[in-house]
Amino acid sequence: MADLKGKTFCFTGKLDSMTRKEAQELVEKHGGVSKSSVVKNLTYLVSNSDKETTKIIKAKEQGTKIITEKQFLELIK
């Protein structure tokens, strides 16, 4: 089981394989923390969108790593 301890995640947009709530529960199950917005020191923003949403713009401005749902699933394997 992947260890996400000390890592924070925010999900934005539509996910393909699960709901946002299910994704948030997966993060917590693996020891991470799920956030509802892009906060300071956020580890990952998970997005399948290529649009410049408010969350994506803010994440880029503060240097948060933006990953896709597929990359998120690889992290928790």
C-alpha positions in Angstrom: 0.0 0.0 0.0 1.3 3.4 -1.0 2.2 5.8 1.8 0.9 9.3 1.3 1.8 10.5 4.8 2.7 14.2 4.7 1.2 14.7 1.3 -1.8 16.9 0.5 -4.1 16.6 -2.5 -6.9 18.6 -4.1 -9.1 17.3 -6.9 -10.7 19.5 -9.5 -12.9 18.8 -12.5 -14.4 15.4 -13.5 -12.6 12.2 -12.7 -13.0 9.2 -15.0 -12.8 6.2 -12.7 -14.3 7.5 -9.4 -16.1 10.4 -7.8 -14.1 13.1 -6.0 -15.4 11.8 -2.7 -14.0 8.3 -3.5 -10.7 9.9 -4.5 -10.5 11.9 -1.3 -11.3 8.7 0.7 -8.4 6.9 -1.1 -6.0 9.7 -0.2 -7.0 9.5 3.5 -6.9 5.7 3.5 -3.3 5.9 2.3 -2.3 8.4 5.0 -2.6 11.7 3.0 -4.8 14.7 3.5 -7.4 15.8 1.1 -8.1 19.6 0.6 -11.1 21.1 -1.1 -9.2 24.1 -2.4 -5.7 25.0 -3.5 -4.0 25.9 -0.3 -0.4 27.0 0.5 2.0 24.0 0.5 -0.4 21.7 -1.4 1.5 18.8 -2.7 -0.6 17.8 -5.7 -3.6 19.2 -7.7 -5.2 16.3 -9.5 -7.0 17.4 -12.8 -7.9 15.8 -16.1 -8.6 19.1 -17.6 -6.3 21.0 -19.9 -8.3 24.2 -19.3 -6.8 27.1 -17.3 -9.2 26.9 -14.3 -8.9 29.1 -11.3 -7.5 26.1 -9.3 -5.0 25.3 -12.0 -3.8 28.9 -12.3 -3.4 29.2 -8.5 -1.5 25.9 -8.3 0.9 27.0 -11.0 1.4 30.3 -9.3 2.4 28.7 -6.0 4.4 25.9 -7.6 2.1 23.0 -6.8 2.6 19.9 -8.9 -0.3 19.2 -11.2 -1.0 15.6 -12.0 -3.6 13.7 -13.9 -6.0 11.1 -12.4 -3.9 8.4 -14.1 -0.7 9.7 -12.4 -2.6 9.8 -9.0 -3.7 6.2 -9.4 0.0 5.2 -10.1 1.0 7.0 -6.9 -1.4 4.9 -4.8 -0.6 1.5 -6.2 
